[in-house]
Amino acid sequence: MAPEWIMGLAGVLAAAAPLMIAVIGETFSERAGVVNLSVNGAMLLAAMAGFAVAVRTGSLELGFLSGVLAGAGMALVVAFASLTLRQSQVAVGLVLALLGRDLAYFLGNPFMGVPGPRVGALPVPVLQDLPLLGPLLFRQSPVVYIALLSVILAWIWIFHTRPGLVLRCVGERPPAAFVRGVPVTPVRYAYAVLGGALVGFAGAAYTLDLKGGWQGPISGIDGVGWIVLAITIFGGWHPVRGAFGVLLFALLQWLSLVLQPQLPGVPSQVLNVAPFPLMIFALLLTNLGSTEWVQMLLARLPESGRRLALRILRSLRVSPPAALGTAFEEE
């Protein structure tokens, strides 16, 4: 039997998997210069659609496919409105986030509390028997394996392939990419839809794997999309750092449950919501070092302390793709 803390960390990894996939999707989209603020609504709609289709057909594969199509469809609307119609990505994304949420609750009402198919654990032969690593990594559901693989593949694709170089160029300097023959708008469309598809897959993973069903407003999915957007920024639009942010958030959620019996005087609601302001604080730290008042405080520290603080703040600093959210007209 694995130690209790190992089983707890395995649960943290399972809870982080859908978020991790969604962060990778949003990273692809924003690396291409498209801000998809419809993520929260897309995840809810994909979660409902995936579960509804799986219940009707008895097929998990069709359920996940429905989630993917729902997420990709909403991302396509954002891309069309912003890249073709030249409308505000922020405004369109926010409207779609609200629309997706309301549609999910309205259309999903008949499926609330209905039992349906669920992804089970898929232990890896031999590796599942390894001490500590076995129960932590190799007795998980396929969604966890897909999440970990997506982080590795995204890192390789973005930073170690020629298409990844094109992606970064489109998000940073679209005029330079266009001069070199890159079709900027089609590339942005492709990555926006890819990102939306991954977000949709993540949404379906909640109801077909992690949550095991659709419970409407009490499903615990509403708000997760905003966390995805925050972690994408915290991660500096880097797959590995984004995955670390997801694991940090999931770990904070687990600790809030673990600490409840140890802190009977603290209301459970406080511990339940604590991970959210803590993640906001972590997000603020990413560019806190460049503010004037922080620089003044650091100047008062001893030399050794100031150097350590500056090193930490610089390691947290992130900068968005230069062309993020901006329109580009090919002439």
N, C-alpha and C positions, 0 to 999 in steps of 0.2 A: 504494500500500500504506500502510495506517494505521500510525502509530508503535506500537512494541511496548507502550508503557505505556497507550496508548488501548485496545488490544485486551485488555490486562489489566483495565482498569477496566470494559470492556464485559462481561468475564467476571464481575466483581464484581457488576454490576447483574443479570446473569442468575441468579447464585447467590442474590442477595437477594430476587428476585421472589416465590418461594413464601412465604418468611418474612414478607415485607411484607404479603401477602394475609392470612396467618394472624394477624398482629398487628392488622390492621384488624378482623378478625372478633372477636378477643378484646376489643378496645377497645369495640366495639358492645355486647358482652355485659356487660362490667364497667361501662360507662356506665349500663346499665340496672339495675345492682345485682346481677348474677348472676356469681359467680366460677366459671368452668368450668375446673377443674383436670384435666379429662380430655383436655386438648389433645394431650399426647404420644401417648397411646393412640389418640386419634381420628385423628391424622395418620398413624400407622403403619397402622391399619386401613383408612383411606381410600386410602393409597398402595397397599396390597396389593389391595384390592377394585377400585380403578380400573384397575390393571394387569391383574388377572385377567379382568375383564369386557372390557377392550379386546382382550386376546388371544383370548378366546372368540368375540367378535363381530366383531373387526376394526374396531371403531368407536371412535375417540378420544372422540367426543361422549358415547357411552354410558359410556365409562370415567370421564370427568370427572363425569358425572351420578351414577355409583355412588359416587364419592368424596364428592360433595356430600351424598348421602343418608346415607352412613355417618357423616359428621361431624355432620349435622343430627340424626340419630337419637340419637347419644350425648349431644348437647347437650339434646335433648328429655328424655332420662332424667334428666339433672342438674336441669333445670328442674322436671320433675314431682316428683322426690324432694324438692326444696328448697321450691318454691313451693306445691305442693299437699299433700304429706305432711309438710312442715315438718321435714325432716331436714337435717343439716349439709351445706352445699354442699361444704365442704372434704373431708369423709369420703367422700361419694358420688363426688366428682371423682377422688380418689386411687384409689379402688377401680376405677373405670372406666378410669383410665389404665393400671393394671396389667392389667386384663381385656382392653382393646383391644390392648395390646402382645402378650399371649400368644395371643390369637385370630389376630392378624395373622401371627405366626410359624407357628402350627399350620395354619391354613387356607391360608396362602400357600406352604407347603412344595412342592407340585407345580409351582409357577410359578417357582421359584428358577432363575435363569440362562436362562430361556426367552426367546427373542427375541420382540419384540412391536412394535406400532406406536409411533411417537414423533412428538411435535410438532416440526416443522421451523421454521427461521427464516422470517420473513415481512417482507422488506425493504419499506419504504415508498417508493413511487416518488418521484423527485425529491429528497425529503429524505434518502435514503440516500447521496446524492452530496455532501452538505454536508461541508466539511472539519471534521474532529474530531467534530462532533456526529453526522454520518452514521453512522460505524461504532460510535459509542458508544451512540446511542439508537435509531436507525432501521433497524438490521439485526438486530433481536432477534426472539425468538419471540413469539407472541401473548400468552404468559403474562406477559412483561415489560410489554407495553402494558397488559394488564388490571391488573397490580399498580400501575403509575403512575396509571392512571385511577381505581382504587379509592381511592387516597390523596386525590386531588383531590375526588372525589365525597363521600367520607366527611367531609372537612373542611367542604365546603359544607353537607352534610346536617346535621351536628351543630351547627355554629355560625351558620348563615345561613338556616335554614328553621324554620318553626313546629313540624313534627314533631321536629326536632332539639332545640328548646327543651323539648318534652314529654319527650324521652328524658333530657335532663340533669336535668329536674325529678324524674322518676321515680327516677333514681339518687341524687339529692341530698336531696330532700324529698318522699318518697312520700305522706305524709299531706296535704301542701299540694296535690299534684297530684290526689289523690283528691277532695278538697273541691271542686276546680274541674272535676270531672266526668271526669277521666282514669281509664280502667280500668287500674289499675296492674299487676295480675297478668297480664292478657292482653298488655299492652305488654312486660312483662318476658319472657314466653314468646316473643313474636315476635322480640325482639332476641337472646335466647339461641339460638334456632334459626337465625336469620340468621348470627350469629357462628359457630355450629357448622358451618353450610353453607360459609362461607368457609374455615374451618379444613380441612374435608374437601376442598375444591377445591385448597387448598395442598398437602395430602398427596398427592393424585393427581398434582399437577404435578411432584412429585419423581420418580415412576416413569415418567410419560408424557412428561416433558420434560427435566428437569435430569439425573437419573441414567440415564434410558433403560433401565429394567428393574427387576425386583424381585430382590434378593439376600438376603432374609431378614435375619438379625442383622448382616450386614456391609453392609447397604444404606447405612449412614451417616445414617439418619433418626432412629434412636432417640436421644432427648435433645434434639432440635430443639424439641419442644413446650415443654420447660422454659425454653429460651431465649426462646421466644415470650412466655411469661408474664413473664419478667424484663424483656424489652424493652418490654412493655406498661406496666410500672411505670416503667421508666426514661423512657419517652416521656410520662409524666404523663397517660396516657389521652387523648392528642392525636394524631390521625393523622399529621400532618406530623412532629412530634417522634419519634413511633414509627418512621416511615420512616427518619429520620436514624439512629436507633439500630440499625436493621437494616443499613443501609449501613455503619455503623461496624463492626459485627460481621463482615460479609462482607469488608470491607477488611482487618480484622485477620487473617482466615483467609487471604486472598490474600498478605498480607505475610509470613505464616509460611512459605508455600511459596517466595516470592521470596528470603527471607533464608536458607533452608537451605543453598544453595551458598556463600553468603558467610560462614557461620558453621560451618565443618566440625567445630569442637570441641564444638558444642552438639548433644546428641542430638536427632534429628528428632522424637521423641515430645514433647519439651519444647515445641518450636515449634508442633507440631500442636495441643496442648491450651492453649497460651498465650492464645488469644482468649477462652476461657471464664472463667478467673480475672480477666482484664482487664475483661470485661463485668460480672462480679460487683463488681469495684472501682468501675466507673462507676456501678453501681446504688447502691452504698453512698454515693457522693458526693451522690446526690440529696437526702438529708436529713442529711448529715454536719454541715452548718453549724449545726444547731440543738442539737448536743450540747454539754454543759458544757465538756468538755476542749478542744474546738476553739475555743470562745469564749475560753477562757483563753489558748490559743496565739495567737489573733488579737490579743488585748489587748497582747501583747508586741511586735507589729510596729509599724514606723513608720506614721504616719497615712496616708500615700499607699498603702503596701502593704496596710494593713488595709482600706482602702476598696475596693481592687481585688479583694482576696480575698473580701470580703463580697459584692461585686457578682457575682462568678463563682458563689459558693455559692448566692446567691439565684436566679440564673438557672437553676440545676440543681434547685432545690427543687421537689418535687411533693407534692400531697396527693390521696388517693384520693376517689372519690365518697363522700359522707357515709354513704349507705345501702348501701354495697357489702357484700354477704354477709349482710345483715340481712333477717329475715322481715318481711312486712307483711300484716296481716289487715284486709281491707276489711269495715267494719261499717256 
